[in-house]
């Protein structure tokens, strides 16, 4: 399957690039607009069927220890009427599951009884790539999806999930649906940026993230299997 990796910043991407991956890697930018443009550009230029957004995140509820790598499987858009919810459409990565939450958003899942699902999100970074190209319009090929804008999380995420701060999860899943590709979000938990020795800790977190991505998507023996049970 043609797969593209998107990171919010070069600090989050560099350890994965150092693995020698042959997959295209894009670094998005520091805003939601740059993230949206990067996703469209990546799909159009590389004709991807699977987008993987990966990077740092903080634990919103303290349930996840720093260094934990999680798959964000549900995300809600607090700016939409009643907070529209989205879910992953990618394969089961075998990682602990989490719900994304937009930093600072007041929207809470209990305010939406018709879904009962957690709020969601993702963080962004800057504009260039280790192995990226430019381009700008929607495109891409169709992938088999199991998620989408159903307003409900995957079955395994129906219970309460730990929340991580993630600004672009809903954006990722919504664009993936519109572009007819699959999408996954993978985050490694880090402490607050102002914490002492933050740079060293984040470098270590980036290494753990790279290792998890290699294990899940390694080219020789991919660990990921489709949620639908189909082989990739």
N, CA, C and O of each residue as an XYZ file, in Angstrom:
928
protein
N       0.848     -1.197      0.000
C       0.000      0.000      0.000
C       0.883      1.246      0.000
O       1.872      1.312      0.730
N       0.523      2.233     -0.820
C       1.269      3.485     -0.852
C       0.938      4.290      0.394
O      -0.216      4.654      0.623
N       1.965      4.567      1.203
C       1.755      5.206      2.500
C       2.637      6.447      2.617
O       3.780      6.450      2.159
N       2.101      7.499      3.233
C       2.837      8.740      3.471
C       2.809      9.052      4.956
O       1.786      8.876      5.618
N       3.936      9.514      5.475
C       4.017      9.925      6.876
C       4.091     11.446      6.950
O       4.865     12.077      6.229
N       3.282     12.022      7.824
C       3.233     13.469      8.008
C       3.539     13.788      9.469
O       2.919     13.239     10.380
N       4.499     14.678      9.676
C       4.883     15.096     11.024
C       4.658     16.600     11.166
O       4.840     17.339     10.198
N       4.269     17.065     12.340
C       4.087     18.497     12.541
C       5.379     19.300     12.466
O       5.358     20.448     12.021
N       6.511     18.722     12.891
C       7.767     19.472     12.910
C       8.936     18.551     12.612
O       8.811     17.330     12.712
N      10.067     19.128     12.246
C      11.247     18.336     11.945
C      11.778     17.629     13.182
O      12.341     16.540     13.068
N      11.611     18.226     14.372
C      12.050     17.569     15.606
C      11.309     16.252     15.817
O      11.872     15.291     16.342
N      10.057     16.214     15.408
C       9.269     14.990     15.545
C       9.598     13.978     14.455
O       9.435     12.774     14.649
N      10.062     14.470     13.309
C      10.300     13.596     12.154
C      11.704     13.032     12.070
O      11.886     11.958     11.499
N      12.714     13.717     12.621
C      14.100     13.392     12.283
C      14.525     11.987     12.691
O      15.282     11.348     11.960
N      14.063     11.485     13.837
C      14.449     10.128     14.235
C      13.869      9.092     13.281
O      14.505      8.075     13.005
N      12.667      9.345     12.779
C      12.073      8.425     11.810
C      12.827      8.495     10.483
O      13.032      7.468      9.836
N      13.241      9.688     10.075
C      14.024      9.836      8.849
C      15.355      9.101      8.964
O      15.846      8.542      7.983
N      15.936      9.103     10.159
C      17.220      8.448     10.368
C      17.127      6.926     10.298
O      18.152      6.248     10.229
N      15.919      6.387     10.314
C      15.770      4.940     10.169
C      16.028      4.502      8.732
O      16.169      3.311      8.456
N      16.088      5.468      7.817
C      16.296      5.138      6.409
C      15.026      4.709      5.703
O      15.092      4.054      4.662
N      13.881      5.062      6.242
C      12.628      4.685      5.608
C      12.576      5.128      4.151
O      13.069      6.200      3.802
N      11.983      4.304      3.312
C      11.815      4.639      1.901
C      10.470      5.326      1.647
O      10.200      5.789      0.539
N       9.642      5.385      2.675
C       8.330      6.018      2.524
C       8.475      7.538      2.455
O       9.369      8.094      3.093
N       7.616      8.221      1.692
C       7.644      9.688      1.665
C       7.312     10.254      3.041
O       6.387      9.790      3.707
N       8.072     11.255      3.456
C       7.866     11.907      4.748
C       7.686     13.402      4.519
O       8.523     14.042      3.883
N       6.607     13.950      5.031
C       6.314     15.373      4.918
C       6.319     16.013      6.299
O       5.868     15.398      7.265
N       6.819     17.231      6.404
C       6.732     18.023      7.625
C       5.751     19.156      7.344
O       5.953     19.947      6.423
N       4.691     19.229      8.138
C       3.533     20.034      7.762
C       3.693     21.526      7.985
O       3.675     22.292      7.022
N       3.850     21.959      9.229
C       3.878     23.386      9.490
C       3.293     23.729     10.837
O       2.848     22.851     11.576
N       3.294     25.015     11.156
C       2.920     25.439     12.494
C       1.481     25.854     12.667
O       1.142     26.465     13.680
N       0.630     25.548     11.726
C      -0.772     25.954     11.859
C      -1.680     24.892     11.259
O      -1.231     24.018     10.517
N      -2.954     24.979     11.590
C      -3.931     24.047     11.036
C      -4.033     24.209      9.524
O      -4.191     23.223      8.804
N      -3.943     25.442      9.038
C      -3.998     25.684      7.592
C      -2.834     24.998      6.885
O      -3.017     24.396      5.827
N      -1.631     25.088      7.469
C      -0.464     24.443      6.863
C      -0.603     22.928      6.893
O      -0.184     22.244      5.959
N      -1.187     22.406      7.956
C      -1.411     20.972      8.024
C      -2.377     20.522      6.929
O      -2.134     19.515      6.265
N      -3.468     21.262      6.736
C      -4.434     20.919      5.700
C      -3.791     20.954      4.317
O      -3.994     20.049      3.508
N      -3.008     22.013      4.048
C      -2.338     22.139      2.756
C      -1.353     20.992      2.543
O      -1.249     20.456      1.440
N      -0.637     20.621      3.590
C       0.344     19.549      3.489
C      -0.326     18.213      3.172
O       0.170     17.449      2.343
N      -1.444     17.931      3.824
C      -2.153     16.677      3.582
C      -2.596     16.587      2.123
O      -2.405     15.559      1.473
N      -3.184     17.661      1.613
C      -3.640     17.666      0.224
C      -2.460     17.542     -0.733
O      -2.512     16.787     -1.704
N      -1.397     18.290     -0.449
C      -0.191     18.259     -1.284
C       0.418     16.864     -1.303
O       0.825     16.375     -2.356
N       0.481     16.225     -0.137
C       1.083     14.901     -0.032
C       0.290     13.869     -0.820
O       0.866     13.068     -1.556
N      -1.019     13.886     -0.670
C      -1.858     12.917     -1.385
C      -1.756     13.127     -2.889
O      -1.670     12.171     -3.660
N      -1.768     14.383     -3.292
C      -1.739     14.682     -4.730
C      -0.400     14.298     -5.351
O      -0.367     13.715     -6.435
N       0.690     14.611     -4.688
C       2.006     14.393     -5.290
C       2.450     12.937     -5.236
O       3.169     12.474     -6.121
N       2.024     12.208     -4.199
C       2.492     10.836     -4.021
C       1.423      9.784     -4.281
O       1.714      8.589     -4.252
N       0.195     10.212     -4.535
C      -0.895      9.267     -4.792
C      -1.007      8.229     -3.680
O      -1.110      7.030     -3.938
N      -0.986      8.704     -2.464
C      -1.025      7.812     -1.307
C      -2.406      7.204     -1.112
O      -3.420      7.782     -1.502
N      -2.421      6.035     -0.504
C      -3.682      5.416     -0.097
C      -3.833      5.396      1.417
O      -4.900      5.072      1.938
N      -2.756      5.746      2.120
C      -2.812      5.737      3.588
C      -1.952      6.878      4.124
O      -0.762      6.960      3.819
N      -2.553      7.755      4.920
C      -1.849      8.854      5.566
C      -1.609      8.498      7.028
O      -2.514      8.024      7.716
N      -0.391      8.726      7.496
C      -0.087      8.510      8.912
C       0.420      9.824      9.487
O       1.510     10.279      9.140
N      -0.363     10.429     10.361
C       0.049     11.634     11.072
C       0.695     11.195     12.377
O       0.072     10.492     13.173
N       1.941     11.604     12.603
C       2.665     11.166     13.796
C       3.372     12.344     14.445
O       3.796     13.275     13.760
N       3.499     12.303     15.760
C       4.187     13.386     16.448
C       4.010     13.318     17.947
O       3.581     12.303     18.495
N       4.353     14.430     18.609
C       4.250     14.526     20.057
C       2.826     14.877     20.486
O       2.058     15.451     19.713
N       2.488     14.530     21.710
C       1.228     14.960     22.325
C       1.391     14.894     23.835
O       2.171     14.093     24.350
N       0.660     15.729     24.530
C       0.631     15.652     25.984
C      -0.629     14.921     26.424
O      -1.640     14.918     25.722
N      -0.553     14.307     27.588
C      -1.714     13.613     28.140
C      -2.625     14.629     28.815
O      -2.186     15.380     29.685
N      -3.892     14.653     28.415
C      -4.837     15.627     28.985
C      -5.269     15.262     30.395
O      -5.542     16.144     31.209
N      -5.334     13.975     30.690
C      -5.872     13.533     31.971
C      -4.829     12.844     32.849
O      -5.160     12.332     33.919
N      -3.567     12.829     32.402
C      -2.515     12.210     33.196
C      -2.551     10.694     33.204
O      -1.836     10.062     33.981
N      -3.379     10.099     32.344
C      -3.517      8.642     32.330
C      -2.398      7.955     31.576
O      -2.211      6.746     31.717
N      -1.642      8.707     30.768
C      -0.590      8.121     29.944
C       0.774      8.675     30.359
O       0.953      9.888     30.462
N       1.718      7.791     30.591
C       3.055      8.205     31.009
C       3.864      8.703     29.814
O       3.664      8.226     28.697
N       4.773      9.653     30.030
C       5.666     10.094     28.952
C       6.390      8.908     28.334
O       6.838      8.005     29.041
N       6.502      8.918     27.002
C       7.135      7.827     26.281
C       6.154      6.796     25.754
O       6.526      5.949     24.942
N       4.904      6.855     26.204
C       3.888      5.928     25.709
C       3.494      6.313     24.287
O       3.195      7.477     24.019
N       3.493      5.351     23.382
C       3.070      5.598     22.007
C       1.655      5.069     21.843
O       1.387      3.907     22.146
N       0.754      5.910     21.368
C      -0.657      5.546     21.259
C      -1.173      5.798     19.854
O      -0.615      6.602     19.107
N      -2.243      5.102     19.505
C      -2.976      5.407     18.278
C      -4.220      6.204     18.663
O      -5.021      5.757     19.484
N      -4.376      7.378     18.070
C      -5.565      8.197     18.309
C      -6.647      7.717     17.350
O      -6.500      7.829     16.133
N      -7.731      7.184     17.899
C      -8.740      6.533     17.054
C     -10.031      7.319     16.909
O     -10.887      6.956     16.103
N     -10.183      8.380     17.672
C     -11.390      9.187     17.547
C     -11.056     10.650     17.799
O     -10.202     10.968     18.627
N     -11.734     11.537     17.081
C     -11.481     12.972     17.197
C     -12.773     13.723     16.902
O     -13.520     13.357     15.995
N     -13.026     14.758     17.662
C     -14.223     15.568     17.461
C     -13.839     17.001     17.116
O     -12.837     17.520     17.609
N     -14.627     17.626     16.281
C     -14.400     19.008     15.875
C     -15.263     19.923     16.737
O     -16.474     19.995     16.526
N     -14.663     20.632     17.715
C     -15.457     21.466     18.621
C     -16.010     22.707     17.947
O     -16.860     23.384     18.526
N     -15.551     23.031     16.730
C     -16.059     24.218     16.027
C     -17.317     23.909     15.232
O     -18.029     24.826     14.825
N     -17.602     22.630     15.005
C     -18.783     22.246     14.239
C     -20.011     22.239     15.141
O     -19.887     22.088     16.356
N     -21.199     22.402     14.554
C     -22.421     22.336     15.359
C     -22.492     21.023     16.128
O     -22.394     19.945     15.543
N     -22.661     21.120     17.432
C     -22.751     19.972     18.327
C     -21.478     19.140     18.336
O     -21.488     18.022     18.853
N     -20.386     19.646     17.784
C     -19.114     18.938     17.831
C     -19.115     17.634     17.066
O     -19.226     16.563     17.663
N     -18.992     17.710     15.751
C     -19.019     16.516     14.912
C     -17.813     15.617     15.189
O     -16.688     16.100     15.311
N     -18.053     14.310     15.288
C     -16.989     13.364     15.613
C     -16.550     12.561     14.401
O     -17.351     12.221     13.530
N     -15.262     12.269     14.369
C     -14.652     11.478     13.305
C     -13.894     10.317     13.938
O     -13.622     10.316     15.139
N     -13.557      9.329     13.111
C     -12.784      8.213     13.625
C     -11.749      7.770     12.604
O     -11.834      8.109     11.424
N     -10.783      7.017     13.073
C      -9.745      6.519     12.181
C     -10.328      5.594     11.120
O     -11.337      4.926     11.347
N      -9.684      5.566      9.965
C     -10.076      4.637      8.910
C      -8.907      3.733      8.541
O      -8.987      2.964      7.582
N      -7.815      3.828      9.310
C      -6.629      3.046      9.014
C      -6.650      1.676      9.665
O      -7.623      1.297     10.317
N      -5.551      0.930      9.480
C      -5.458     -0.421     10.050
C      -5.267     -0.399     11.555
O      -4.902      0.624     12.135
N      -5.516     -1.529     12.174
C      -5.266     -1.686     13.601
C      -3.763     -1.822     13.795
O      -3.155     -2.758     13.276
N      -3.160     -0.906     14.531
C      -1.709     -0.873     14.678
C      -1.200     -1.641     15.890
O       0.009     -1.771     16.077
N      -2.101     -2.145     16.706
C      -1.690     -2.893     17.879
C      -1.133     -2.026     18.992
O      -0.450     -2.532     19.883
N      -1.411     -0.723     18.959
C      -0.931      0.210     19.982
C      -2.048      0.511     20.983
O      -3.219      0.281     20.681
N      -1.708      1.019     22.164
C      -2.752      1.500     23.072
C      -3.586      2.576     22.384
O      -3.059      3.359     21.593
N      -4.874      2.619     22.676
C      -5.767      3.560     22.012
C      -5.978      4.816     22.854
O      -5.913      4.772     24.083
N      -6.229      5.928     22.182
C      -6.491      7.197     22.858
C      -7.480      8.005     22.042
O      -7.692      7.745     20.857
N      -8.078      8.983     22.690
C      -8.969      9.933     22.023
C      -8.260     11.271     21.923
O      -7.583     11.689     22.862
N      -8.408     11.938     20.806
C      -7.795     13.244     20.635
C      -8.685     14.344     21.193
O      -9.913     14.259     21.151
N      -8.045     15.361     21.708
C      -8.789     16.510     22.252
C      -8.074     17.793     21.849
O      -6.869     17.926     22.061
N      -8.812     18.738     21.267
C      -8.224     20.015     20.865
C      -7.784     20.781     22.104
O      -8.600     21.013     22.997
N      -6.513     21.182     22.186
C      -6.049     21.920     23.371
C      -6.864     23.186     23.601
O      -7.032     24.003     22.695
N      -7.363     23.337     24.812
C      -8.104     24.531     25.165
C      -9.572     24.518     24.791
O     -10.306     25.436     25.154
N     -10.023     23.478     24.060
C     -11.431     23.439     23.648
C     -12.319     23.091     24.833
O     -11.973     22.239     25.651
N     -13.467     23.758     24.918
C     -14.395     23.512     26.024
C     -15.326     22.341     25.745
O     -15.972     21.828     26.659
N     -15.399     21.911     24.472
C     -16.300     20.824     24.105
C     -15.937     19.548     24.859
O     -14.777     19.139     24.886
N     -16.940     18.926     25.469
C     -16.732     17.678     26.183
C     -17.705     16.636     25.656
O     -18.809     16.988     25.240
N     -17.321     15.346     25.662
C     -18.186     14.318     25.100
C     -19.540     14.231     25.780
O     -20.541     13.911     25.138
N     -19.577     14.519     27.094
C     -20.867     14.416     27.799
C     -21.864     15.465     27.332
O     -23.052     15.369     27.641
N     -21.393     16.474     26.584
C     -22.300     17.475     26.048
C     -22.977     16.990     24.768
O     -23.824     17.679     24.201
N     -22.592     15.795     24.324
C     -23.132     15.254     23.083
C     -23.701     13.870     23.311
O     -23.081     12.888     22.904
N     -24.872     13.751     23.954
C     -25.402     12.449     24.331
C     -25.692     11.537     23.156
O     -25.719     10.316     23.314
N     -25.913     12.113     21.967
C     -26.239     11.257     20.831
C     -25.058     10.412     20.365
O     -25.260      9.413     19.676
N     -23.823     10.791     20.726
C     -22.668      9.966     20.360
C     -21.993      9.383     21.579
O     -21.563      8.229     21.570
N     -21.899     10.192     22.647
C     -21.212      9.732     23.837
C     -19.732      9.497     23.636
O     -19.112      8.756     24.399
N     -19.142     10.136     22.589
C     -17.737      9.876     22.287
C     -16.845     11.026     22.721
O     -17.294     12.169     22.800
N     -15.580     10.725     23.002
C     -14.658     11.751     23.474
C     -14.331     12.789     22.426
O     -14.448     12.544     21.225
N     -13.917     13.963     22.903
C     -13.517     15.026     21.999
C     -12.176     14.697     21.363
O     -11.469     13.815     21.850
N     -11.803     15.393     20.272
C     -10.601     15.005     19.583
C      -9.762     16.100     18.982
O     -10.076     17.281     19.133
N      -8.645     15.710     18.269
C      -7.613     16.674     17.880
C      -6.312     16.274     17.211
O      -6.193     15.209     16.606
N      -5.270     17.233     17.352
C      -3.893     16.994     16.878
C      -3.007     18.236     16.856
O      -3.527     19.352     16.854
N      -1.710     18.079     16.838
C      -0.812     19.222     16.820
C      -0.134     19.385     15.471
O      -0.042     18.428     14.702
N       0.351     20.616     15.171
C       0.985     20.846     13.871
C       2.442     21.279     13.946
O       2.970     21.458     15.044
N       3.104     21.452     12.806
C       4.508     21.827     12.716
C       4.851     22.775     11.556
O       4.043     23.678     11.340
N       5.989     22.683     10.750
C       6.377     23.662      9.694
C       6.332     23.169      8.264
O       5.682     22.141      8.071
N       6.895     23.720      7.280
C       6.419     23.477      5.941
C       7.165     22.549      5.021
O       6.633     22.230      3.958
N       8.326     22.100      5.335
C       9.041     21.309      4.352
C       9.231     19.873      4.767
O       8.750     19.488      5.833
N       9.895     19.077      3.996
C       9.939     17.668      4.229
C      11.313     17.090      4.080
O      12.193     17.668      3.442
N      11.485     15.921      4.689
C      12.707     15.193      4.438
C      12.678     14.632      3.034
O      13.672     14.739      2.315
N      11.555     14.028      2.612
C      11.449     13.474      1.267
C      10.121     13.897      0.672
O       9.367     13.053      0.186
N       9.821     15.176      0.698
C       8.526     15.624      0.228
C       8.610     16.291     -1.126
O       9.695     16.542     -1.652
N       7.439     16.576     -1.684
C       7.347     17.357     -2.893
C       6.229     18.352     -2.721
O       5.429     18.241     -1.792
N       6.165     19.317     -3.603
C       5.108     20.302     -3.503
C       4.043     20.048     -4.552
O       4.227     19.251     -5.473
N       2.932     20.737     -4.396
C       1.779     20.554     -5.258
C       0.628     21.051     -4.460
O       0.837     21.341     -3.282
N      -0.554     21.181     -4.958
C      -1.547     21.821     -4.116
C      -2.954     21.355     -4.330
O      -3.767     22.097     -3.779
N      -3.432     20.426     -4.917
C      -4.850     20.225     -5.079
C      -5.256     18.857     -4.611
O      -4.410     17.983     -4.418
N      -6.534     18.661     -4.426
C      -7.015     17.374     -3.974
C      -6.765     16.329     -5.037
O      -6.820     16.612     -6.234
N      -6.492     15.125     -4.591
C      -6.285     14.031     -5.514
C      -6.149     12.770     -4.718
O      -6.665     12.695     -3.603
N      -5.466     11.759     -5.253
C      -5.231     10.554     -4.494
C      -6.113      9.421     -4.951
O      -7.067      9.625     -5.701
N      -5.795      8.229     -4.498
C      -6.533      7.063     -4.896
C      -7.400      6.568     -3.768
O      -7.217      6.954     -2.613
N      -8.327      5.729     -4.098
C      -9.297      5.287     -3.113
C      -8.767      4.149     -2.273
O      -8.175      3.203     -2.793
N      -8.982      4.241     -0.975
C      -8.611      3.153     -0.068
C      -9.846      2.631      0.612
O     -10.832      3.357      0.738
N      -9.822      1.373      1.063
C     -10.957      0.820      1.786
C     -10.997      1.418      3.164
O     -10.033      1.288      3.917
N     -12.082      2.071      3.518
C     -12.162      2.706      4.826
C     -13.170      2.002      5.695
O     -14.151      1.430      5.218
N     -12.900      2.059      6.993
C     -13.824      1.467      7.945
C     -14.335      2.501      8.914
O     -15.198      2.200      9.739
N     -13.823      3.715      8.834
C     -14.224      4.764      9.766
C     -15.038      5.811      9.057
O     -16.000      5.493      8.357
N     -14.644      7.112      9.240
C     -15.367      8.185      8.578
C     -16.112      9.042      9.551
O     -15.871      8.975     10.756
N     -17.021      9.854      9.042
C     -17.727     10.827      9.862
C     -19.022     10.246     10.397
O     -20.095     10.810     10.182
N     -18.930      9.136     11.084
C     -20.118      8.477     11.589
C     -20.605      9.087     12.887
O     -21.753      8.872     13.275
N     -19.756      9.844     13.570
C     -20.125     10.370     14.876
C     -19.915      9.350     15.975
O     -20.213      9.624     17.138
N     -19.402      8.167     15.623
C     -19.164      7.142     16.621
C     -17.737      6.635     16.485
O     -17.207      6.550     15.377
N     -17.115      6.301     17.604
C     -15.749      5.794     17.587
C     -15.755      4.319     17.240
O     -16.806      3.682     17.310
N     -14.597      3.746     16.863
C     -14.526      2.311     16.607
C     -15.012      1.523     17.810
O     -15.008      2.016     18.938
N     -15.430      0.292     17.553
C     -16.006     -0.526     18.618
C     -15.087     -0.643     19.816
O     -15.530     -0.564     20.962
N     -13.766     -0.838     19.537
C     -12.842     -1.008     20.650
C     -12.618      0.283     21.419
O     -12.065      0.269     22.519
N     -13.058      1.429     20.826
C     -12.885      2.711     21.495
C     -14.174      3.192     22.134
O     -14.268      4.341     22.567
N     -15.190      2.295     22.196
C     -16.485      2.698     22.721
C     -16.418      2.990     24.215
O     -17.208      3.779     24.734
N     -15.473      2.354     24.908
C     -15.289      2.660     26.316
C     -14.510      3.965     26.440
O     -13.995      4.490     25.453
N     -14.431      4.479     27.656
C     -13.711      5.729     27.877
C     -12.224      5.537     27.591
O     -11.588      4.625     28.119
N     -11.684      6.411     26.749
C     -10.280      6.340     26.374
C      -9.503      7.471     27.030
O     -10.075      8.528     27.297
N      -8.218      7.279     27.296
C      -7.400      8.403     27.760
C      -7.337      9.465     26.666
O      -7.351      9.139     25.479
N      -7.267     10.725     27.063
C      -7.275     11.816     26.099
C      -5.883     12.405     25.916
O      -5.129     12.564     26.876
N      -5.557     12.724     24.675
C      -4.296     13.386     24.367
C      -4.584     14.691     23.633
O      -5.568     14.803     22.902
N      -3.714     15.671     23.838
C      -3.883     16.962     23.184
C      -3.402     16.847     21.744
O      -2.225     16.590     21.490
N      -4.322     17.040     20.809
C      -4.021     16.854     19.405
C      -4.939     17.759     18.603
O      -6.161     17.625     18.658
N      -4.341     18.683     17.853
C      -5.117     19.736     17.223
C      -5.715     19.349     15.883
O      -6.707     19.948     15.468
N      -5.146     18.367     15.189
C      -5.532     18.123     13.803
C      -6.159     16.765     13.517
O      -6.301     16.397     12.351
N      -6.535     16.018     14.533
C      -7.108     14.703     14.294
C      -8.375     14.741     13.464
O      -8.504     13.994     12.494
N      -9.311     15.603     13.832
C     -10.561     15.704     13.073
C     -10.286     16.165     11.645
O     -10.899     15.674     10.697
N      -9.352     17.118     11.496
C      -8.957     17.591     10.167
C      -8.404     16.443      9.331
O      -8.789     16.277      8.173
N      -7.502     15.649      9.910
C      -6.905     14.520      9.206
C      -7.971     13.540      8.742
O      -8.003     13.166      7.569
N      -8.846     13.121      9.656
C      -9.832     12.110      9.315
C     -10.868     12.639      8.310
O     -11.317     11.900      7.434
N     -11.242     13.911      8.438
C     -12.210     14.488      7.501
C     -11.623     14.611      6.099
O     -12.286     14.283      5.115
N     -10.373     15.086      6.005
C      -9.733     15.204      4.688
C      -9.496     13.836      4.067
O      -9.645     13.670      2.856
N      -9.130     12.863      4.880
C      -8.912     11.518      4.352
C     -10.199     10.964      3.751
O     -10.175     10.315      2.705
N     -11.307     11.222      4.408
C     -12.592     10.767      3.864
C     -12.890     11.471      2.546
O     -13.312     10.832      1.581
N     -12.674     12.787      2.500
C     -12.942     13.546      1.282
C     -12.041     13.115      0.125
O     -12.473     13.087     -1.027
N     -10.784     12.779      0.439
C      -9.817     12.370     -0.589
C      -9.847     10.872     -0.860
O      -9.107     10.369     -1.705
N     -10.710     10.164     -0.134
C     -10.894      8.725     -0.304
C      -9.600      7.944     -0.065
O      -9.208      7.100     -0.871
N      -8.957      8.242      1.045
C      -7.773      7.502      1.472
C      -7.952      7.116      2.935
O      -8.849      7.620      3.612
N      -7.105      6.229      3.415
C      -7.141      5.849      4.819
C      -6.247      6.782      5.631
O      -5.326      7.399      5.097
N      -6.534      6.876      6.929
C      -5.745      7.765      7.782
C      -5.589      7.177      9.172
O      -6.520      6.600      9.733
N      -4.392      7.338      9.714
C      -4.094      6.926     11.089
C      -3.359      8.063     11.783
O      -2.640      8.829     11.141
N      -3.541      8.171     13.093
C      -2.817      9.163     13.886
C      -2.081      8.438     15.010
O      -2.689      7.707     15.791
N      -0.767      8.647     15.083
C       0.070      8.001     16.101
C       0.794      9.094     16.881
O       1.408      9.982     16.290
N       0.723      9.027     18.192
C       1.337     10.049     19.045
C       2.187      9.412     20.132
O       1.867      8.339     20.643
N       3.268     10.086     20.474
C       4.064      9.694     21.633
C       3.868     10.753     22.706
O       3.917     11.950     22.424
N       3.649     10.308     23.932
C       3.347     11.234     25.024
C       4.631     11.901     25.515
O       5.636     11.237     25.766
N       4.576     13.221     25.646
C       5.693     14.005     26.164
C       5.182     14.885     27.293
O       3.978     15.097     27.439
N       6.116     15.393     28.087
C       5.755     16.327     29.142
C       5.619     17.727     28.567
O       5.881     17.937     27.383
N       5.209     18.696     29.399
C       5.086     20.078     28.940
C       6.423     20.623     28.466
O       7.471     20.258     28.997
N       6.386     21.509     27.452
C       7.615     22.032     26.851
C       8.485     22.779     27.850
O       9.710     22.787     27.727
N       7.863     23.402     28.830
C       8.647     24.202     29.781
C       9.352     23.347     30.835
O      10.132     23.864     31.635
N       9.078     22.042     30.834
C       9.705     21.166     31.823
C      11.220     21.124     31.634
O      11.718     21.291     30.521
N      11.951     20.900     32.734
C      13.409     20.825     32.645
C      13.825     19.637     31.785
O      13.146     18.610     31.769
N      14.931     19.776     31.077
C      15.462     18.749     30.186
C      14.452     18.340     29.121
O      14.452     17.194     28.671
N      13.594     19.272     28.719
C      12.553     18.952     27.743
C      13.146     18.516     26.413
O      12.628     17.594     25.784
N      14.230     19.165     25.967
C      14.815     18.839     24.667
C      15.308     17.398     24.631
O      15.045     16.672     23.672
N      16.019     16.984     25.672
C      16.534     15.613     25.725
C      15.397     14.608     25.795
O      15.436     13.571     25.134
N      14.382     14.915     26.596
C      13.247     14.015     26.744
C      12.481     13.882     25.427
O      12.006     12.798     25.086
N      12.365     14.981     24.695
C      11.638     14.940     23.430
C      12.418     14.185     22.356
O      11.829     13.516     21.506
N      13.722     14.294     22.399
C      14.528     13.514     21.460
C      14.336     12.023     21.717
O      14.212     11.230     20.784
N      14.313     11.655     22.996
C      14.069     10.257     23.349
C      12.664      9.844     22.918
O      12.469      8.739     22.412
N      11.688     10.726     23.115
C      10.315     10.422     22.704
C      10.241     10.229     21.192
O       9.546      9.332     20.714
N      10.951     11.061     20.440
C      10.967     10.930     18.981
C      11.556      9.592     18.558
O      11.121      8.998     17.572
N      12.553      9.120     19.310
C      13.155      7.826     19.005
C      12.159      6.699     19.273
O      12.057      5.755     18.490
N      11.432      6.800     20.370
C      10.414      5.786     20.679
C       9.308      5.789     19.624
O       8.809      4.732     19.238
N       8.932      6.973     19.165
C       7.913      7.078     18.126
C       8.401      6.423     16.835
O       7.659      5.677     16.196
N       9.643      6.700     16.455
C      10.210      6.116     15.238
C      10.227      4.594     15.320
O       9.904      3.912     14.348
N      10.603      4.064     16.482
C      10.638      2.617     16.663
C       9.250      2.008     16.531
O       9.085      0.952     15.921
N       8.243      2.679     17.108
C       6.871      2.178     17.027
C       6.360      2.198     15.589
O       5.672      1.274     15.156
N       6.699      3.254     14.853
C       6.280      3.346     13.452
C       6.951      2.269     12.616
O       6.320      1.664     11.749
N       8.241      2.029     12.879
C       8.953      0.982     12.158
C       8.339     -0.388     12.438
O       8.198     -1.211     11.533
N       7.977     -0.623     13.694
C       7.394     -1.917     14.059
C       6.023     -2.094     13.407
O       5.686     -3.183     12.943
N       5.236     -1.020     13.374
C       3.886     -1.112     12.811
C       3.883     -1.152     11.291
O       3.060     -1.835     10.681
N       4.820     -0.408     10.675
C       4.790     -0.248      9.220
C       6.071     -0.701      8.533
O       6.303     -0.355      7.375
N       6.916     -1.481      9.237
C       8.163     -1.934      8.642
C       7.930     -2.591      7.297
O       6.967     -3.339      7.128
N       8.799     -2.319      6.343
C       8.582     -2.764      4.968
C       8.733     -4.280      4.816
O       8.146     -4.864      3.905
N       9.508     -4.925      5.693
C       9.720     -6.356      5.525
C       8.568     -7.173      6.100
O       8.041     -8.067      5.438
N       8.178     -6.860      7.347
C       7.096     -7.598      7.982
C       6.151     -6.622      8.654
O       6.217     -6.440      9.870
N       5.253     -5.976      7.870
C       4.347     -5.009      8.459
C       3.470     -5.643      9.513
O       2.843     -6.677      9.285
N       3.433     -4.999     10.686
C       2.634     -5.544     11.785
C       1.167     -5.185     11.648
O       0.303     -5.862     12.205
N       0.878     -4.108     10.897
C      -0.484     -3.613     10.831
C      -1.373     -4.529     10.004
O      -0.982     -4.989      8.931
N      -2.549     -4.784     10.501
C      -3.572     -5.513      9.749
C      -4.814     -4.640      9.723
O      -5.073     -3.864     10.643
N      -5.574     -4.785      8.649
C      -6.765     -3.956      8.512
C      -7.766     -4.274      9.598
O      -7.895     -5.419     10.032
N      -8.486     -3.226     10.040
C      -9.563     -3.446     10.996
C     -10.628     -4.346     10.398
O     -11.348     -5.036     11.120
N     -10.727     -4.336      9.064
C     -11.739     -5.148      8.383
C     -11.314     -6.603      8.285
O     -12.111     -7.463      7.909
N     -10.023     -6.889      8.632
C      -9.543     -8.253      8.542
C      -8.882     -8.572      7.216
O      -8.394     -9.687      7.034
N      -8.849     -7.617      6.271
C      -8.234     -7.826      4.970
C      -6.727     -7.672      5.080
O      -6.245     -6.920      5.927
N      -5.988     -8.358      4.252
C      -4.539     -8.157      4.175
C      -4.266     -6.878      3.422
O      -5.043     -6.504      2.543
N      -3.177     -6.194      3.746
C      -2.827     -4.961      3.048
C      -2.387     -5.269      1.645
O      -2.049     -4.358      0.890
